[in-house]
Amino acid sequence: MRSGLKIRWTEEAAPNKKRIRIAVALVYFSMGLCFSSWASRIPDIKTALHLNDAMFGTILFALPVGQFLMMPFSGKLVTRFGSHKVLPFALPSYTLVLICIGLVQTGWQLALALFVFGIFGNMCNISINTQGVAAEKLYQRSIMASFHGGWSLAGFTGALIGIAMINLQIKPFWHFASIILIVWTLVWINYPFLDRTKHRARPDEPKRKLFNRPDGVLIQLGIIGFCSMASEGAMFDWSGIYFKDVVHAPASLVVLGYTSFMVMMASGRFVADYFVSKIGRKRLMQICGVMISTGLFTAVFFPYLIPCTLAFMLVGLGVSSMVPSVYSAAGRHSKVPTGIALATVSSVSFLGFLMGPPLIGYISQAAGLRYSFAVIGVFGIGITLLVSRVKALQG
């Protein structure tokens, strides 16, 4: 697998390394733009469907169900066919489901659309991160965080587009239709520069069954990702509602919490690789875990516009390095093919991203939204403790 990558792609691609890196980053951007477009209209869709917090939390659970059911297959598909063949099917399908979300009229329709959104989202996630791992090997240094920075930059861009669409009173359907045009154009332009290697297992490696016992190191990395992405999911799905119902922000500033979070998460990812080289991956992740907890607890104890905006910025900075670090470590794991390693880690991680928001809904219905955010804040402490036990995060 590794020698094939070096001969078939690295040597041929070396003269175009910069263009390849841009292409991979723009594919990350495309997926992030789809998800952030959905996130930016969550308060509108929740209100239009007349859903309370518990009902909405239950519907959000459809996303992790789709993610979980696709978990055993995504890595296998990428390993067998190559991410360059899975991606041009998965990402356009992801955008088509997005536009279906803009057409929903009832709660069950939203749940069904989110279920399919989770399926294609998982396929996109594994394909895109496999491309990121290949590009990082091409550069032979840490650049994964910058790719995730492209995803986060798309989140910021999606938030700005969402603000504009809301203020112009454009319905979610037409908003999402415009996103399709952008994403399809980006994929079409950048597809020729993507890695076309099939990341297969070594010939001497035993044939893997569809359902295998997961590698212990990958599970540890996945748990760290789970805690981080539960915090990230809280910001995506509930930050707007928190600013509306707890902070009581003006309607025009409801998206401010989400936007401030995305700005700092994107900024943090563009400088994370530098800090990895300076203080080490493990130390950086421990510091970021403290930032996540501090930010969420600040929002709980000081539910006012300026403190919450600053708190959500701190959470964004905290989560910025987590997922790129665990994905990069998984991609370097020598015992498992890249696609399967990423599928294992990302699937466990994304369960946090997708199960965290429903958990917030249930706790919010029972005790209030502020208590929900306090529970998620504990995850940051968990990250700091877990990171110190994982040897794969050295360097």
N, C-alpha and C positions, 0 to 999 in steps of 0.2 A: 504493500500500500504506500509506504513512505517513499521508497525508491521510485515508484511509478509517478508519484506526485512531482518528485524532483526533476525527473527526466522529461516527463510529458508536459509539464506546465511551467515549472520554475525557470528552466533554461530558455524556453520559448518566450515566456512572459517578461523576463528580466528587463528588456529594453522599454517595456510599457508599464512598469510597476506603478507609476503614479496614476496612469489612466485606469488601471485595474483597481487600485485602491478607491478612486473616485466612483467607479461603477459599483463596487460592493457597498460603499457608503450610501449611494443613492437608492440602492435596493432596500437597505435598512430604513432609509428615509421613507420610502414608499409604504412599507408595512406600518411604520409608526404613524404616518399621516392617516391611514385608514382607521387605526384604533383611536387616535386622538380625536378624530372627527366624530366618532360615536360618543366618546367621553364628553365632548364639549356640548352635546345635545341631551345628555342624560337628564338634567333637571326638567327640560321641556317635555321629554317623552314620558317621564314619570308623572308629571302633572297632567299631561294630556290623557293618560290612561287611568287617572284617578287611583293611583296605587299608594297605599301606606308603606311605611318603612319595612315591615315584615313581609308584605306581599312582594315588594320590589326586591328585597333580599332573596326571597325564594326564587324569583324569576332569574336573578343574576346567577343562581346556582346552575342554570342550564349551561353556562359557559364552561365551568370545570368538568361537567359531565361529558360534553363533547371533547374537551381536551383529554380527559382520562381515557375515553374509549379509543381515541386515535393514538394514544401513547405507544402501544406495542407495534404499530404499523409504520409510523413516520420514519423512524430510524432505519427500518428494514427497506422501505421504499428508496430512501436516499442512498443507502449502501448498495442496493441492487442496480438502480437505474442512474444514479448520480443526481446531485442537487440541481444541476443545470437542466435536467428534464422535469424534475418535480416542481421546481419553482415557477416556470411559465404557465403551469396549470393551476398551482395552488394560489398564487397571488391574484391573478385576475378573478378567480372564483371567490376569493376573500372580498374583493370589491363588490362583486355582484350580490353577495349576502348583505354587505353593508347597505346597499340601496334597498334591499328588502326590509331591513330594519326601519328605514324611513317610511315604509308603507304600512306598518303594523297598526291595527285598530283595537286590538284586545291584548290582554296580558298573556294568553296562551300563544298568540302569534309571535309576540316578542320573545317568549321562552324558546319557541321552535327556531326562530331566526338566530338567537344567541347560541343555541346548541350547534347549529351548522357553522356559525361564526367560529366557535371553538375548534371544530374539526379542521377547518381550513387554516385557522390561525396556528395550530400545532404543526401542520405541514409546512407552512411558511417559515415558522420559527426555526425548525430543524434545517431546512434548506438554506436559509439565509445565514445562520450561524456556521454551517459547514463551509460556506463561501468565506466567512470571516476568518475561520481557522486556517484555511488554505492561504489566504492573503497574508496572514500573520507569519506563516511558515516561509512564505516568499520573502518577506522583509527580515525574518530572523530576529525580530525584537517585538516587544509588546505594543500592539496597535489596536487590540480588540476594543478597548474602552472608547477609542475615537469612533469606531463603527457604531457602537451603542449610543455615542453622542449624536450621530446622525439620526438615530431613531428618536432620541429625546428632542433634538432640534425640530423634528417633524411634529412632535407633541406640542411644542411651543407654537409652531406654524399653524397646526390644526386648531389650537386654542384661539389664535388671532382670527383665523377664518371663521371659527364658530362665533366669536364675539360680533364680527361683521354681519354674519348671517342672521344672528338673533336680533341685532339692532335694525336690520333691514326687513325683519319679519318674514324671512324666507323659510319655507317649510323644510324639515329634515330631508325629505325625499330629494328636492332640488339641490340642497346643500351636498348631499352624498353623491348625487349624479355628477356634480362638478369635480368631485374628488376622483371619481373613476377616470375621467379624461386625463387628469394629471398623472395618476399612477400608471395607467396603461402606456402613456407617452414615455415616462421614465424607464419602464421595463423594456420597451421596444428599443430605445436608444442605447441602453447599457448592457443588454443581454449578450452581445457579441464579445464582451470583455470578461465574462464570468468564467470561473474554473469549470472545465469539462471533465475532470477526473472522477472516476468512480472510486470512492474511498472504501475499498473492500478490505476484508481481513487478510492477514498474512496467510500464505499457503499452508504453513505448519499449524495454524490455529484451528482447534476443533470447530466443527460446524455448530452454529448457535441455533437453538430452538426459538420458536416465536416468543415463548414465555420462559425466560431464564431467571435464575436468581441474580439480582442486581449486584454489581461490584460494590464492595463496602466503601471504598474511597468515593465513588460517584454518589452514593447515597448521602455521605457526609456533606459533600459539596451541595447536593440537592437540598438538604435541610437548611443550610445557610442561605441558599437562594430562596427557599420557601419563606423564611422569616423576613428577608429583605423585600420580596415581592408581595407579601401580604401588606406591608407598609405602603409599597408603591401602588398596589391595587386600591387601598383605602383612599389614596390621593386621587387616583383617576376617577373612581366611581362615586366618591362621597364628598370630595372637597367642595364642589359647587353647592351641594345640599347643606354641608356644614356652614358655609358662608351665608347661605340663605336662611336657614332655620335656627342656627345657634349664634352666629355673629350678627345676623340681621343686617347684612350689607345691602346697599341699594341695588336695585335690579341690574343696573349697568355694571356693577362691580362684583356680581356673584361669581364670575369666572376668574376673579383676581387671585384667589387662593390656588386654583389649579394652574394658572399661568405662572405665578411666582414659583411654584414647585417645579414646573417644567423648565423654567429659565435656569434655575440653579442645578437641576439634574443634568441638563445639557452642558452647561458650563463646566461642571465637575468632571464629566466624562471626557471632555477635550483636554483636560490637564491631568487626568488620573494616571496615564502612562508615565508622565514625568515624575509624579510622586512615588510611583511604584519603583522606579529606578533609584530614587533618593532615600526612601525610608523603608522600602520593602513592602510586598503585597500584604503580608499578614498584619503588620503594624497599621497600615493604612486602613484596612478593613475593620480593625478593632476601634480605631478612632471614629470611623463612619458609623459603627453600631451605636456609639455614644451619641453621635449627632442625631440619629433617628429618634432615639428615646427622648432626648432633650427637646427636640422640636415638637413631637407629639404631646408630651406632657405640658409644654408651654402653651400650646393651643387649648389644652383642656383647662388649665388653671387661669388663663387670661384670654377669654373668648371675645376679644375685641378686634376691630379691623386691622390696626397696625401690628399689634403683637402676633396675631394669627398669620398675617402675611409674612412676617419675619420668621415665624415658626415653621411655616410650610416651605420657606426657602431653605431652612436648615435641614429639614427632612429630605428635600430634593438633593442637597449636597451630600447627605449621608448615604442615600441609596445609589448614588451615581457610580461608585466603583464596585459594587457588590456583584451584580450579574456578569459584567465583563470579566471579572476576576475568576468566578467559578466556571464560566464557559471556557476561558482560556486554559485553566487548569485541566478541565475535562478533555479539551482538544489535544493536550499534550500527553494524556494518559496512554501508556504504551500497550496495555493489555486488551483494549477494546477498540474496534473501528470507530472513527470519528463520528459518523452519523449516529451510531447506537449510543456512544458515550454522551453525546449532546442530547439525544432523546431522553436518556435516563435522567440526566441532571436537569434539563429544562422542564421535563414533565413534572418532576417533584417540585421544582421551583415555581412553575406556573400554577400548580395547585394552590400555593400560597397567594399568588396574584389573583386567582379566580375564586378561591374559597374565602379569602379575607373579607371582601365586600359583602357576601351574604351573611357572614358572621357578624359584621357590623350592624346589618339590618335587624337581625334577631335580638342582639343586645340592646340596640337603640329602641326597639319596640317595647322591651321589658324595662329598661332603666334609663334610657336617654342616649342621645348621640355622643355626648361628651364622654360618658363611661365607655362607649365602644372604642373611641380613639385612645383612651387610657389603656385598654386591653392590648391594642395593637402596639402601643408604645413599649410594652414589656418585651416585644420581639426584638427590639434593638439591643436590649441588654443580653438577650439570648444569643444574638449574633456575636457580640464581643466575647462571650464565654466559649462559644463553639469554635470560633476561628482559631483559638489558641491550641486546639486539639487536632487540627488537620495539617499533616505534614505536606500535603500536595500544594499548599498555598505558600510555601517558601519561595522567595525570589520575586 
